[in-house]
Amino acid sequence: MMFNLFKKIKQTDLIVYLSTAFLLIWSVINIYSASYHEYSNLYIKQIVFVSIAFFIITFLPFLIEYRKFGYISFYLYLVSVILLILVKFFGVSILGAKRWINLGFFQLQPSEVAKFSTIIFSAYFISNTKLPLSFKDFLKIMGLSAIPFMLIYSQPDLGSAILVVLPVLVMVFLAKFNIKYIIGFVLIGIILSPFIWTHLKDYQKNRIIAFLNPESDPKGTAYHIIQSKIAIGSGMLTGKGYLQGSQSKYYFLPEQHTDFIYATIGEEWGFVVSFLILTVYFILSLRIFYIGMKTNELFGKFLCYGIASIIGFQAFINIAMNVGMAPVVGVPLPFLSYGGTALIMFSLMIMIVLNIEYINKKEGFRFHSQDALNY
C-alpha cells in the first residue's frame, strides 16, 4: 500500500511535495522551541495541524480534481466574504485586531480563507474570459478582489489585505493585460501616496517610521524589528543551538512562534539553515510557476501562477520584515508559523498544484489547448 502511495506521489511533483513536507516538519521542530517555555502545549496543536496538512497533500491530490474548485469558485468566494463580514460582528479581538471567529474547538481566520478563494475565483474568471484581458474585465476582477481587501484592511490587517490583491495582479499581468494600463495604475498610486498616507491608521504609520528609522523609538514601535535583527545577528553562521536562543527564551523577541518564527530559526540555527529555508521557498515558488507554464489548460495555469505568487510574496514579506528590510505588517511565514487556518489553506493550495501536475501527466498528450500555450 505504501509502495503504491509513493508511486502515485511520484506521478505528481516530488519537488513540490518534498519542499512542502520539509517546511511542515521544520514547523513542528521550531514551534516547540519557540513556545514550550511560554505556551506549554502549543506545539501539540501544531502537530495536529501538520498531520491534517500531510493528509491533505498526500491523499487528496488523487481524490479531488482541481477543476471542481472552478465550478464552485464563486460560492467559495461568497462564503469567504460572508465570513469576513461575520468577523466584524462576532470576531475575537487579540492585541487590538479583530481577525478570528471562535468555533469553540478552533479559531478560524477568514482572511486566510479569502486569500485562497480569491485566487481560485480570479483564475476561473480569467480562464473563462477572452484573452488578453480587456480594460472592462480588468476592472471587474479588481473590483472582486477589492471587496475582501477592504474588509480585511478594516480588521485592521493591512499585510493580509495586500496579499489578497498581489496574486491577482500577477495573474492579470500574465493574462497579457495591456502594460500601459498597468504603468498608468502604478503612476496613479504614486500620485495618490500622500492621500493614502493620511488615511493609514496611526500604528501603521508608526511601523513605517520605525522601519525607516528604528533608533527613533527603540523601546516602542521599533522594538520588534530591533529584537528580531539582534536574534538573527547573534545566531551568526551556525546558530546558538536548538533550544538555546537567549532572545527568544528570555522573552525579548515578541511573536516568536508566529510572525517572527524566522528570527527564532536564525538565532538557534544560524545563517546556513536560514538561507536553506529561503532557498526552499524560492524553489517551491519557481517550481509551481513552472508547472503552471507547462499546464495545457488555462484554469490550472492561472491557479499555479496565483499560488506560486502568494507563497513567494508572503514568504518574502515575512522574511524581509524579520531581517529589517520591510515594515512589520503582521503576516505569517507560510507552512512554518503557528496557525491552523493558514496552514490548512496553504496545504489545500499545494494539493491543487499536485493534482494539476497529476492530471497534466495523465492527460498531457490527449488534452491540448492552443490558448493555454500562449499564456
N, C-alpha and C positions, 0 to 999 in steps of 0.2 A: 504493500500500500504506500509506504514511504517512498519507495523507488518510483512508483507511478506519479506521485505528487511532485517529486523532484524533476521527473521528465516533463511534466506539464509546466512547472515554473520555468524550465529552460526554454519552453516554447513562447514565453512572454519576453522579458528582457532582464537578464541576470544583473546587468549593471544597475538598473533602476531598483530592482528588488534588494540586492545586497547593500547598496548605498543606504537605502531606507532602513533595512534591518540593522545596519551598523549604528545609525543615529538613534534608533529606538533602544537598543541595548545600552548605548552610551548614556542615554537619557536617565535610565534607572540608576546606573552606577553613580552619576554625578548629582542627581537629585537626592540620593541618600546622603552624600557628603554635604550638600548644601543645606539640608533641612533637619538631619537627625538630632542636632543639638537644640533646635528651636521648635520643630513640629515632629514629634517622635514617629508618627505613623504616616507621614505624607508619602514616603517612598512606597508604602504598601498600596496606597491608592494609585500611584503612578504605575506600579506593576500590573494592577487590574486594567488600567487604560492601555498600557502597552500590549497586554495579552489580547485585548479586543482589537487593537491596531494590527497585530500579527495575524489574527484570524481574517481581518478584512483584506489584507494584501496577499495572503497565502491561498485562501479558498475562494473568495468572492470573484476574482477575475475570471473564473471558469463557470460561474453560476449566473452572473448578471451581465447582459450585453450592454455596452456603453450607449448604444443608440436609443435604448429605452429611456435614458435620462433626458434625451432630447424631447421625447413625446410628453414628458411630464415637467419640462423645464419651467414653463410659465407658472405651474402650480407650486413648484419648489420656490420660485422667486416670490410668489404671492405669500406663501407661508412665512418666508423669512422676513418680509416687510411687516406682516402682522405681528410676528414675534418682536420685532424692533419697536413697534408701537406699544405692545404689551409691557415692554421693559419700562416705558415711561410711567406707567400706572402701577405696575406690580413688581418692579425691579428691586433688586437688593443693592444698597449703596455700600461701597467699600472705598475708603480713602477719598471720599468726595465724588466718586463716579458711580453712576447707576447703570451697570452693564450686564447684570446677571438676573436670571429668573430662577428662584429656588423651587426645584421639583421635589424637594424632600430628600431623595437619595442622591441628587445630582444638581450642581449649579450650572444651568445652561447659559452659554454666552451667545446670544443671537447674532452678534456681529460676525462671528466665525462662520455661522450658517450662511449669512448674507454674502460673504466672500465666495463661498462655494457655489451658491445658487446663481449669483450674478455672472460668474464665469460661464456656467452651463447655459444660462439663458442667452447671454451675449453670443456665445459660439453658435447656438442653434439659430439665433436671429440672423447672424452674418451668413451662415451656410444656406439659409433659405431666402437670401436676398440677392438681387442681381449685382454682380461684382464687376468692376471696382465699385465701392460704396458711393452712393450719391450724397450730396450735402444734406438732403432731406432725411435719408436713412441714418446718416451720422448724428443728426440732431435727435432722432428717435432713440438711438442706442445710448447716447449720452444722457438723455432725459430719464431713461430707465435706470441708469446707474446713479443718477443724481439723487433719486429718492432714498435708497439706502445710505448714500453718502451723507445727506443732511440729517437723517435720523441717528446715524452713528456719531456724527460730529456733535450733536446736541447732548450726547450722554454725559460728559464730553469724552470723545476718544478720537482725536484728530489722526493719530497714526493708523488706526484700523480703517477710518473713513478714506484716507488717501489710498490705502491698499485695496479698497474695493474698486477704485477707478483706474489705477495704474495698469492692471492686466487688460482692462477693456481698451485702453488707449493703445497698448501694444497690438492687440488683435485688430483694431481699426487701422493702425499703420500697416500691418501685414496684409490687410484686405485691399491694399493699394489705394487707400483714400488719398485724394489729391494733396500732395505735400505742401502746396501753397496755403491751403486752409489750415494745416497743422501749424505752419510757421506763423500764420495770422493769429491763431489762438494763443500761441506762446507769447507773441508780442502784446496781445491784449492782457494776458496775465501779468506781464512785466509792468505795463502801464497802470494796471489796477492794484499793484502790490501795496502802495501806501494805503489804499482804501481797505484792502484785505487785512493789513496790519492793525488798523484801528478797530476792526471787528473781531480780532483774536481775543480770547479771554486772558486775564492778567497772568495766570500761571503759565499759559502758552508763550506769552511774550517773555516772561522771566526765564523760561527754559532756553529760548533762542539767545537771549542776552548772556545767560550762563555758559552756553556753548561757545559764543564768540569771545567771552572774557571770563573764564572760570574764577579768576582771582577776585572778581568784583564782589562775590558773596560765597566764600568757600564753605561756610557752615550752614548755608541756606539752600538757595536754588541750585548752586553748582556742586552740592555735596555728593550727589550720585555720580556725576562724571569724574570728580576728583578721586573718590574712593575706588571706582572701577579702574581708573588708569593706574592707581597705586597697586591694586591687586594684580593686574596683568603684568605690570612692570616688575613687580617683586618676584614673579614666577620665573623670570629670566628664560634660559634656553630649555631647561628640562623640568622646571617647577619645584615646589617645596615638598611634594609628595602627597599621595592620596590621604585625605582627612587631616592634612597638616596646614591648611590655609589659615593664616592668622587673621587676615582681613575679614574673612567670612565667619570663622569660628568665634571671633570676639565681637561680632555684630556690627562691624564698621561698614560692611557692604550691604546696602539695602536691596530688597527684592532679589536675593541671590539665587533663589530656586525658580524664578520666573524670568523677568526681563533681563536680569544680569547673570544668568547662568554661564554665559560665555566668559565673564570675568572670573568666576569661580574656577572654571576649567583652566584659564590662563594662569591663575595663581598656583594651582596644585599640579598641573601637568606641563606648564611651560609653553614656550613658543612653538616647539616642534609639533606637539599634539594640537595646539590651537590652529596652526597653519594646515595641519592634516584635515581638520574639520572644515575649515574654509574651502579646502580643495574638494572635499566630498560634496559640499553644496554646489560648487561650480560644476563639477562633473555631472551631478544629478540634474541640474537645470539644463545644461547643454544637451545631455542625452535625451531628455524629454522633448526638448526643442527639435532634436534630430529625428526622433520618432514621428513628430508632427510633420516634418518636412517630407518624409518618405511615405506618409499615410495617403492612401488612394481615395480618400473621401473627405469632403470639406468639413463636416461637423467634427470628426475625430481630429482633423488637422488643427482647427482653431481651438478645440479643447486643449490639445497639447500645448499650443502657444500660450494660452491663458494660464494653465497650470505651471508651466516652466517659469513664466513671468512672476507669478505670485510667490513661488518658492524662492526664486532668485532675489527678487526685490525685498521680500520680508527678511531673509537671512542677511542680505547686505545692510539693510537699515538697522537691524538689531546689532550686528557686529560693529558697524560704524558708530553706533550710539555707545557701545561698550568701550570702544577704544578712544572715544572723544572726538570722532570725526563727523558726528551728526548730533543735533539736539536730541534730548531724551523725549521720545514720543510714545513710549509705552507699548511696544509691540513684542510679542514673544518670539523666541527663536524656533522655527518650525521643527517639530519632532523632538526637540531637546528640552524646551521649557516645560515646567509643570502646567497642566491644564487639560482637562478631559475633552472639552468641545473642540478646541483647536487640533488636538492630536487625532481625534476621530475624523474631523473634516479633511485634514491633510492626508490621512490614510485612505479615505474614500477617493481623493484625487489620484493618489498613486494607484489604487485599484483600477480606476478608469483608464489610466495610461497603460497599465499592464494588459488590460482587456483589449485596448485598441491595438497593441502590438500583437497580441494573441490572434485577434480577428484578422489583422493585416496579414499575418503569415499564412493563415488558413485560406484567405480569400484573395491574396495578393495578385494572383495571376488570372483570376476569373472575374474579379470585380475591379473595374477600372474607370476612373473619372478623369477626363481631359481637363476639366475645370480645376480639379484638385492639384494637378501637376503644375498649374500656373501660379499657385499660391504657396 
